[in-house]
Amino acid sequence: EAQVTQNPRYLITVTGKKLTVTCSQNMNHEYMSWYRQDPGLGLRQIYYSMNVEVTDKGDVPEGYKVSRKEKRNFPLILESPSPNQTSLYFCASSLWPDNEQFFGPGTRLTVL
Amino acid sequence: AQTVTQSQPEMSVQEAETVTLSCTYDTSESDYYLFWYKQPPSRQMILVIRQEAYKQQNATENRFSVNFQKAAKSFSLKISDSQLGDAAMYFCAYSTSGTYKYIFGTGTRLKVLA
């Protein structure tokens, strides 16, 4: 089944404790992206990747890191999480940015 | 900078009626793509419809159609014969091969009344 998987689905952590949210797709897509969704703000792009080893900042990259060492995986790293990073996070992939994006199920992150 | 604006935070429609959700955008690009995504209570994001800016013809998908006005930078979504399953958040989105970024609006919550 073609899909984007994210783990964990729910995470509660404390300020400053490094965490990684994994994202994997099995559709051989070139383009992958991370978004955060906050009430009243819609989805905002954090980082995106056009291919292996090629990543670039979206509109809200501060406090986040990403890597794309393999085509299928695109983890999101929070080196020192803060409460303002409490949000719902989505990973997505597509053949190219102008194509339909396929979204993962989302990760609900709470930083205390 | 490109922006996407959805000015209706919430809308309601009677079952079987028609509703139109508004979206405007700002860009200096000539080649771009516009999308409507649906997010039901399950949180799963689902593509509803996609429009290529260079195409004059408005995209349609069954009961969903768009009114794409390129000069006005407007991209509204019309849902005909509304069903209870259409109740969701709807997001308008924009992308361009110029920057590779993907930009979403703030969403419109649609309620369908039985």
HADDOCK unambig.tbl for C-alpha pairs under 7 A between the chains (distance, minus, plus):
assign (segid A and resid 40 and name CA) (segid B and resid 106 and name CA) 5.87 0.50 0.50
assign (segid A and resid 41 and name CA) (segid B and resid 106 and name CA) 4.94 0.50 0.50
assign (segid A and resid 42 and name CA) (segid B and resid 104 and name CA) 6.50 0.50 0.50
assign (segid A and resid 42 and name CA) (segid B and resid 105 and name CA) 5.83 0.50 0.50
assign (segid A and resid 42 and name CA) (segid B and resid 106 and name CA) 3.82 0.50 0.50
assign (segid A and resid 42 and name CA) (segid B and resid 107 and name CA) 5.77 0.50 0.50
assign (segid A and resid 43 and name CA) (segid B and resid 104 and name CA) 5.72 0.50 0.50
assign (segid A and resid 44 and name CA) (segid B and resid 103 and name CA) 6.96 0.50 0.50
assign (segid A and resid 44 and name CA) (segid B and resid 104 and name CA) 6.70 0.50 0.50
assign (segid A and resid 45 and name CA) (segid B and resid 102 and name CA) 6.86 0.50 0.50
assign (segid A and resid 58 and name CA) (segid B and resid 101 and name CA) 6.63 0.50 0.50
assign (segid A and resid 97 and name CA) (segid B and resid 95 and name CA) 6.57 0.50 0.50
assign (segid A and resid 97 and name CA) (segid B and resid 97 and name CA) 6.85 0.50 0.50
assign (segid A and resid 97 and name CA) (segid B and resid 100 and name CA) 5.85 0.50 0.50
assign (segid A and resid 98 and name CA) (segid B and resid 33 and name CA) 5.99 0.50 0.50
assign (segid A and resid 98 and name CA) (segid B and resid 95 and name CA) 5.84 0.50 0.50
assign (segid A and resid 98 and name CA) (segid B and resid 96 and name CA) 6.37 0.50 0.50
assign (segid A and resid 98 and name CA) (segid B and resid 97 and name CA) 6.78 0.50 0.50
assign (segid A and resid 100 and name CA) (segid B and resid 47 and name CA) 6.68 0.50 0.50
assign (segid A and resid 103 and name CA) (segid B and resid 45 and name CA) 6.02 0.50 0.50
assign (segid A and resid 105 and name CA) (segid B and resid 44 and name CA) 5.69 0.50 0.50
